[in-house]
């Protein structure tokens, strides 16, 4: 399994947000208008292959590229990355 990078997406980064929107659309999801934090998982060529977001203490808008499903990537986003963001920014909430 490859190592991928997960990082926060700046609200002004139109290029990455367009990739996220395309990924979500491929999976039948549209990006929620109420998001405090968006992250993306990038492959070696800096293509978005996964995404997840949160608003307050709620997790939202998850998708992994169909080419990478079955690799456990959503687990890395939900279990490893976003709870740390929610706990750090919002206090100790149960998700």
C-alpha positions in Angstrom: 0.0 0.0 0.0 1.3 3.5 -0.9 1.8 6.3 1.5 -0.4 9.3 0.9 -0.5 12.8 2.4 -3.5 14.3 4.1 -3.5 18.0 4.6 -5.9 20.9 5.2 -7.3 22.6 2.1 -7.3 26.4 2.2 -10.7 27.9 1.2 -9.0 29.9 -1.5 -7.3 26.9 -3.2 -9.6 26.7 -6.2 -7.6 24.0 -7.9 -7.8 21.5 -5.0 -11.4 22.5 -4.2 -12.3 21.8 -7.9 -10.7 18.3 -7.6 -12.6 17.7 -4.4 -15.9 18.8 -5.9 -15.2 16.4 -8.9 -14.4 13.5 -6.6 -17.5 14.1 -4.5 -19.7 14.4 -7.7 -18.3 11.1 -9.0 -19.5 9.5 -5.8 -22.9 11.2 -5.9 -22.2 13.7 -3.2 -22.1 17.5 -3.3 -19.9 19.6 -1.0 -21.8 21.0 2.0 -21.9 24.8 2.2 -21.3 24.8 5.9 -17.7 23.5 6.5 -15.2 24.7 9.0 -12.4 22.4 7.8 -11.7 20.5 4.6 -8.9 18.0 4.2 -7.7 16.1 1.1 -5.6 13.0 0.7 -3.2 13.3 -2.2 -1.4 10.7 -4.2 2.2 10.9 -5.3 1.3 13.2 -8.2 -0.7 15.6 -5.9 -4.1 14.4 -7.2 -6.9 14.4 -4.7 -7.8 10.7 -4.0 -9.8 11.2 -0.8 -11.5 14.0 1.2 -13.3 14.6 4.4 -14.6 17.7 6.2 -16.2 18.9 9.4 -18.5 21.6 10.6 -18.3 22.2 14.4 -18.2 18.7 15.9 -19.8 16.9 12.9 -18.0 15.0 10.2 -19.2 15.6 6.7 -18.5 15.1 2.9 -16.4 11.9 2.8 -15.3 10.3 -0.4 -12.4 8.1 -1.7 -11.7 7.8 -5.4 -13.1 4.5 -6.9 -9.6 3.7 -8.1 -8.4 3.6 -4.4 -11.4 2.1 -2.7 -10.5 -1.0 -0.6 -7.2 0.5 0.6 -8.5 1.7 3.9 -8.1 5.3 3.0 -11.4 6.5 4.4 -10.4 5.0 7.7 -7.2 7.1 7.7 -9.3 10.3 7.1 -12.0 9.5 9.6 -10.1 7.7 12.4 -6.7 9.3 12.2 -7.0 12.8 10.8 -10.4 14.5 11.4 -11.0 13.6 15.0 -7.7 15.3 15.9 -9.0 18.4 14.1 -12.4 18.3 15.9 -10.9 17.7 19.3 -8.2 20.4 18.8 -10.6 23.1 17.5 -13.9 22.3 19.2 -13.0 20.7 22.6 -13.6 17.1 23.6 -16.8 16.1 21.8 -18.0 12.6 21.2 -18.3 12.1 17.5 
